[in-house]
Every structure is written in structure tokens, then in C-alpha cells.
Amino acid sequence: MNSLSSVSPGLRKRNIACRAGGFTLLELLIAMSLISLIMVLLYGGLQLGARSWDSIEQKVRETEDVRLARGFLQRALLQARNKSWEVDKRMYPVFFGGIEQLEFITPLSAHVGLPGLYVVRVALMEVEQRKDLVMQRWLFNPQILEGSDEIPEWRPMEDPGALEIPFDGPMGAYGTTLLLRDVGDLELSYFGIEQGQKEPDWHEEWTLQLRFPQLVKIGFGEDSDWPELVVSLVDG
């Protein structure tokens, strides 16, 4: 007699039901491995997407910061005023152009605390092993320029070398403002006719001149993605 025929119909039905109603241990292990692999791939993709998004946001913020700094410098220089100030019985033109610093008089709006004409000094400042572009400002007023316990006295710039600017000060008639963080470099040059010259030319410095330069060129170094900014001064 056939062996299958020796098995009762009820037992055969139970065996078929068991096979149809569950998975073997090997099948469960394979399924769990596949699910784990899919979860790892999904988590890795989410991490990569998050890092890419953060990188894009950081680049957008940096681009916006550079755009705002360039826009401020352009507007301020376009409104620069050719004025002099007496210090120690000597008249100094309040325009100083160095390789990495610039000083001039320009109107500032109420967002700095007090609107009016200001002596604006822009320079790089060393901060925690990086260079930040900082603006220092004095209201163009005798009481402010002569200084006080809280406000340093304004002195005309005569040294085109490095400049240190204190990064603290009250808002209003005097203060300091961060224009751009972590600037790789700052390159300034000036186009105009210096005293004793007949033809205009580009100069690395513009100091103790009675007239403005015709053009001021501002660059942020060779590694910068931004083109040089060239501003024509009205009183040049």
C-alpha cells in the first residue's frame, strides 16, 4: 500500500494547514535581514539629505551676509562727504585709504541708534584665529570725537598697517558693528590723481589727500566667489 494512503486524511490536512499558516525560521531571518538593510539605506539617505540641506542653508546665509556687506559699503561710499577735522591744531582730511582699512564720513540711518553724519572706520579684526570685517563709527560731533569715559577719542589714521578695533561699545553716537564674519582677505585700492601727479592711477594707499580718489575698489581675496566691488566717489 502506498505510504501516503497510510496517512489519515485528517493528519494530511493538519500538515498542509501548518505549512500554509506560518513561516519557517529561515524565512523569518531572511525577511528581518532585508528589513534591516532597507532601514539602514533609508536612514543613510535621510542623513545625507539633512547634511546637504544644512550645507545649502549655510551657503545661502554666507551669500546673503556678503551681499549685505557689499551693499552697505557701496551705499556708504556713494554718500561719502569730503570733510576735514582739526586735531592738535592741524587739519586732517577725514578720508584714509589703506590696503586693509578704510575711513570716511558718511550719513547713517537710525538703525545704528542715532541718525546723522558719522566717521566710519572699516577694517579687519582678528577674532579667535579668524578675520572679521568690522565697522567702528563716531558721530561727527565735537563732543563725540573728543571722546569720554565710554567713547575712545577719534584720532586720524596715519598708519596704513594693521588696525585693531575694540568690538564693544554703546549703541548710538559711537559703536562697533560686525559687517562680515570670517573674511579670508580684504584688498582695497584707489584710483585718482594724488597731489603732485598729473595723471590718475591706481594706488594701494590714499592718505592725507585733500581730494577723494575717483574710484575705490574692494575685493575679498582670490579665493572669494564674489567679484570686486568698484565704487565711484561723487566728490572724487
The 8 nearest C-alpha neighbors of each residue, nearest first, counted from 0:
[[1, 2, 4, 5, 3, 6, 7, 8],
 [0, 2, 4, 3, 5, 6, 7, 8],
 [3, 1, 5, 4, 0, 6, 7, 11],
 [4, 2, 5, 6, 1, 7, 0, 11],
 [3, 5, 1, 2, 6, 0, 7, 8],
 [6, 4, 2, 3, 7, 1, 0, 8],
 [7, 5, 4, 3, 8, 10, 11, 2],
 [6, 8, 9, 10, 5, 11, 4, 3],
 [7, 9, 11, 10, 12, 6, 4, 13],
 [8, 10, 12, 7, 11, 13, 6, 14],
 [11, 9, 13, 12, 7, 8, 14, 6],
 [12, 10, 8, 14, 13, 9, 15, 7],
 [11, 13, 15, 9, 10, 14, 16, 8],
 [14, 12, 16, 10, 11, 15, 17, 9],
 [15, 13, 17, 11, 16, 12, 10, 18],
 [14, 16, 12, 18, 17, 13, 19, 11],
 [15, 17, 13, 19, 14, 18, 20, 12],
 [18, 16, 14, 20, 15, 19, 13, 21],
 [19, 17, 15, 16, 20, 21, 14, 22],
 [18, 20, 16, 17, 21, 15, 22, 14],
 [19, 21, 17, 18, 16, 22, 15, 14],
 [22, 20, 19, 18, 17, 23, 16, 24],
 [23, 21, 26, 27, 24, 20, 18, 25],
 [22, 24, 26, 25, 27, 21, 18, 28],
 [25, 23, 27, 26, 28, 22, 29, 21],
 [26, 24, 28, 23, 27, 29, 22, 30],
 [25, 27, 29, 23, 24, 28, 22, 30],
 [28, 26, 30, 24, 25, 29, 31, 23],
 [27, 29, 25, 31, 30, 26, 32, 24],
 [28, 30, 32, 26, 27, 31, 33, 25],
 [31, 29, 27, 33, 32, 28, 26, 34],
 [30, 32, 34, 28, 33, 29, 35, 27],
 [33, 31, 35, 29, 30, 34, 28, 36],
 [32, 34, 36, 30, 31, 35, 37, 29],
 [33, 35, 31, 37, 36, 32, 38, 30],
 [36, 34, 38, 32, 33, 37, 31, 39],
 [37, 35, 33, 39, 34, 38, 32, 40],
 [36, 38, 34, 40, 35, 39, 41, 33],
 [39, 37, 41, 35, 40, 36, 42, 34],
 [40, 38, 36, 42, 37, 41, 43, 35],
 [39, 41, 43, 37, 38, 42, 44, 36],
 [40, 42, 38, 44, 43, 39, 37, 45],
 [43, 41, 45, 39, 44, 40, 38, 46],
 [44, 42, 46, 40, 45, 41, 39, 47],
 [43, 45, 41, 47, 42, 46, 48, 40],
 [44, 46, 48, 42, 43, 47, 49, 41],
 [47, 45, 49, 43, 48, 44, 50, 42],
 [48, 46, 44, 50, 45, 49, 51, 43],
 [47, 49, 45, 51, 46, 50, 44, 52],
 [50, 48, 52, 46, 51, 47, 45, 53],
 [51, 49, 53, 47, 52, 48, 54, 46],
 [50, 52, 54, 48, 49, 53, 47, 55],
 [51, 53, 49, 55, 54, 50, 48, 56],
 [54, 52, 56, 50, 55, 51, 57, 49],
 [53, 55, 51, 57, 52, 56, 50, 58],
 [54, 56, 52, 58, 53, 57, 59, 51],
 [55, 57, 59, 53, 58, 54, 52, 60],
 [58, 56, 54, 60, 59, 55, 53, 61],
 [57, 59, 61, 55, 60, 56, 62, 54],
 [58, 60, 56, 62, 57, 61, 63, 55],
 [61, 59, 63, 57, 58, 62, 64, 56],
 [60, 62, 64, 58, 63, 59, 57, 65],
 [63, 61, 59, 65, 60, 64, 58, 66],
 [62, 64, 66, 60, 61, 65, 59, 67],
 [65, 63, 61, 67, 66, 62, 60, 68],
 [66, 64, 68, 62, 67, 63, 69, 61],
 [65, 67, 63, 69, 64, 68, 70, 62],
 [66, 68, 70, 64, 65, 69, 71, 63],
 [69, 67, 65, 71, 70, 66, 178, 64],
 [70, 68, 66, 72, 67, 71, 65, 73],
 [69, 71, 67, 73, 68, 72, 66, 74],
 [70, 72, 68, 74, 73, 69, 75, 67],
 [73, 71, 75, 69, 70, 74, 76, 68],
 [72, 74, 70, 76, 71, 75, 69, 77],
 [75, 73, 77, 71, 76, 72, 70, 78],
 [74, 76, 72, 78, 77, 73, 105, 71],
 [77, 75, 79, 78, 73, 74, 72, 232],
 [76, 78, 74, 75, 232, 79, 73, 233],
 [77, 79, 76, 75, 105, 74, 80, 106],
 [80, 78, 105, 76, 104, 77, 75, 103],
 [81, 79, 104, 105, 82, 78, 103, 234],
 [80, 82, 79, 234, 211, 83, 93, 104],
 [81, 83, 93, 92, 80, 84, 104, 94],
 [84, 82, 92, 91, 93, 90, 85, 81],
 [85, 83, 91, 90, 92, 86, 93, 82],
 [84, 86, 90, 89, 88, 91, 87, 83],
 [85, 87, 89, 88, 90, 84, 91, 154],
 [86, 88, 89, 85, 90, 91, 154, 84],
 [89, 87, 86, 85, 90, 84, 91, 83],
 [90, 88, 85, 86, 87, 91, 84, 83],
 [89, 91, 85, 84, 83, 86, 92, 88],
 [90, 92, 83, 84, 93, 85, 89, 155],
 [93, 91, 83, 94, 82, 209, 207, 84],
 [94, 92, 83, 103, 82, 91, 95, 104],
 [93, 95, 103, 102, 92, 96, 206, 104],
 [96, 94, 102, 206, 101, 205, 156, 93],
 [95, 97, 205, 101, 204, 206, 100, 102],
 [96, 98, 204, 159, 100, 99, 101, 205],
 [97, 99, 187, 203, 186, 100, 204, 188],
 [100, 98, 97, 185, 186, 122, 187, 123],
 [101, 99, 122, 97, 121, 98, 96, 102],
 [100, 102, 96, 121, 95, 120, 97, 122],
 [103, 101, 120, 95, 94, 119, 121, 96],
 [102, 104, 94, 119, 93, 118, 79, 105],
 [105, 103, 118, 80, 79, 117, 119, 116],
 [104, 106, 79, 116, 117, 78, 75, 80],
 [107, 105, 116, 115, 117, 108, 78, 104],
 [108, 106, 114, 115, 116, 105, 117, 109],
 [107, 109, 114, 110, 111, 106, 115, 113],
 [108, 110, 114, 113, 112, 111, 107, 115],
 [109, 111, 112, 108, 113, 114, 107, 171],
 [112, 110, 109, 113, 171, 108, 170, 107],
 [111, 113, 171, 109, 110, 170, 114, 172],
 [112, 114, 171, 109, 111, 172, 115, 108],
 [115, 113, 109, 108, 107, 112, 111, 116],
 [116, 114, 106, 107, 117, 113, 108, 138],
 [115, 117, 106, 105, 139, 138, 107, 104],
 [118, 116, 138, 139, 137, 104, 105, 119],
 [117, 119, 104, 137, 136, 103, 139, 138],
 [120, 118, 136, 103, 102, 117, 104, 135],
 [119, 121, 102, 135, 134, 101, 136, 122],
 [122, 120, 134, 101, 100, 133, 102, 135],
 [123, 121, 100, 133, 132, 99, 124, 101],
 [124, 122, 132, 131, 130, 133, 99, 125],
 [123, 125, 131, 130, 163, 126, 132, 122],
 [124, 126, 130, 129, 128, 131, 127, 123],
 [125, 127, 129, 128, 130, 124, 131, 181],
 [128, 126, 129, 125, 130, 131, 124, 181],
 [129, 127, 126, 125, 130, 181, 131, 124],
 [128, 130, 126, 127, 181, 125, 131, 182],
 [131, 129, 125, 181, 182, 124, 126, 123],
 [132, 130, 180, 181, 124, 123, 182, 179],
 [131, 133, 123, 179, 178, 122, 177, 180],
 [134, 132, 177, 178, 122, 176, 121, 131],
 [133, 135, 121, 176, 175, 120, 177, 136],
 [136, 134, 175, 120, 119, 174, 121, 176],
 [135, 137, 119, 118, 173, 174, 120, 117],
 [138, 136, 173, 118, 117, 172, 139, 144],
 [137, 139, 117, 172, 140, 116, 143, 173],
 [140, 138, 117, 116, 118, 137, 144, 141],
 [139, 141, 143, 138, 142, 144, 137, 117],
 [142, 140, 144, 143, 145, 139, 146, 138],
 [143, 141, 145, 140, 144, 146, 147, 139],
 [142, 144, 146, 140, 141, 145, 138, 137],
 [145, 143, 153, 141, 146, 152, 142, 140],
 [144, 146, 152, 143, 142, 141, 153, 147],
 [147, 145, 152, 151, 150, 143, 144, 142],
 [146, 148, 150, 149, 151, 145, 152, 143],
 [147, 149, 150, 146, 151, 152, 145, 143],
 [150, 148, 147, 151, 168, 146, 169, 173],
 [149, 151, 147, 146, 148, 152, 173, 143],
 [152, 150, 146, 153, 147, 149, 148, 145],
 [153, 151, 146, 145, 144, 154, 150, 147],
 [152, 154, 144, 145, 151, 155, 146, 137],
 [153, 155, 152, 156, 86, 144, 145, 157],
 [156, 154, 157, 153, 91, 93, 86, 95],
 [155, 157, 158, 154, 95, 159, 102, 206],
 [156, 158, 155, 159, 206, 95, 207, 154],
 [157, 159, 160, 156, 161, 97, 162, 206],
 [160, 158, 97, 157, 98, 161, 204, 96],
 [159, 161, 158, 162, 97, 98, 99, 100],
 [162, 160, 163, 159, 99, 100, 123, 158],
 [161, 163, 164, 160, 122, 124, 123, 100],
 [164, 162, 124, 165, 161, 123, 125, 122],
 [163, 165, 166, 124, 162, 135, 133, 122],
 [166, 164, 167, 163, 175, 168, 135, 124],
 [167, 165, 175, 164, 168, 176, 133, 177],
 [166, 168, 165, 175, 174, 169, 176, 164],
 [167, 169, 174, 175, 170, 173, 166, 150],
 [170, 168, 174, 173, 171, 167, 149, 172],
 [169, 171, 174, 112, 173, 168, 172, 111],
 [172, 170, 112, 113, 173, 111, 169, 174],
 [171, 173, 138, 137, 113, 170, 174, 143],
 [174, 172, 137, 171, 136, 170, 138, 169],
 [173, 175, 168, 170, 169, 136, 135, 171],
 [174, 176, 135, 134, 166, 168, 167, 136],
 [177, 175, 134, 133, 178, 135, 174, 166],
 [176, 178, 133, 179, 132, 134, 175, 180],
 [179, 177, 133, 132, 68, 176, 134, 180],
 [178, 180, 132, 177, 131, 68, 64, 182],
 [179, 181, 131, 182, 132, 178, 130, 177],
 [180, 182, 131, 130, 129, 183, 179, 132],
 [183, 181, 130, 184, 131, 180, 132, 179],
 [182, 184, 181, 220, 219, 130, 185, 222],
 [183, 185, 220, 219, 182, 186, 130, 218],
 [184, 186, 219, 99, 218, 220, 187, 183],
 [185, 187, 218, 217, 98, 99, 219, 220],
 [188, 186, 217, 98, 216, 99, 218, 185],
 [189, 187, 203, 216, 202, 215, 204, 98],
 [188, 190, 215, 202, 201, 214, 212, 216],
 [191, 189, 201, 214, 200, 212, 213, 202],
 [190, 192, 199, 212, 213, 200, 193, 189],
 [191, 193, 199, 198, 196, 200, 197, 194],
 [194, 192, 196, 195, 191, 208, 199, 197],
 [193, 195, 196, 192, 208, 209, 197, 210],
 [194, 196, 193, 197, 192, 198, 208, 199],
 [197, 195, 193, 194, 198, 192, 199, 200],
 [196, 198, 192, 195, 199, 193, 194, 200],
 [199, 197, 192, 196, 200, 191, 193, 195],
 [200, 198, 192, 191, 190, 197, 201, 193],
 [199, 201, 190, 191, 202, 198, 192, 189],
 [200, 202, 190, 189, 188, 191, 203, 199],
 [203, 201, 189, 204, 188, 190, 200, 205],
 [202, 204, 188, 98, 189, 97, 187, 201],
 [205, 203, 97, 96, 202, 206, 98, 188],
 [204, 206, 96, 95, 97, 189, 208, 202],
 [205, 207, 95, 208, 96, 204, 157, 94],
 [208, 206, 92, 209, 91, 205, 95, 94],
 [209, 207, 210, 206, 205, 92, 193, 194],
 [208, 210, 92, 207, 211, 194, 81, 83],
 [211, 209, 208, 235, 212, 81, 234, 193],
 [210, 212, 235, 234, 213, 209, 81, 232],
 [213, 211, 191, 235, 214, 190, 189, 210],
 [212, 214, 235, 191, 232, 190, 231, 211],
 [215, 213, 231, 190, 212, 230, 189, 232],
 [214, 216, 189, 230, 229, 188, 190, 231],
 [217, 215, 229, 188, 187, 228, 189, 230],
 [218, 216, 187, 228, 227, 186, 229, 215],
 [217, 219, 227, 186, 220, 185, 228, 187],
 [218, 220, 185, 184, 223, 186, 183, 217],
 [221, 219, 184, 222, 223, 218, 185, 186],
 [220, 222, 223, 219, 224, 218, 184, 183],
 [223, 221, 220, 224, 183, 219, 184, 225],
 [222, 224, 225, 221, 220, 219, 183, 226],
 [223, 225, 222, 226, 221, 219, 220, 62],
 [224, 226, 223, 227, 219, 218, 65, 228],
 [227, 225, 228, 224, 218, 223, 219, 217],
 [226, 228, 218, 217, 229, 225, 216, 219],
 [227, 229, 217, 216, 218, 226, 230, 69],
 [230, 228, 216, 215, 217, 227, 214, 231],
 [231, 229, 215, 214, 73, 232, 216, 228],
 [232, 230, 214, 213, 233, 215, 229, 77],
 [231, 233, 235, 213, 234, 77, 214, 230],
 [232, 234, 235, 231, 77, 78, 79, 213],
 [233, 235, 232, 211, 81, 80, 210, 213],
 [234, 213, 211, 212, 232, 233, 210, 214]]
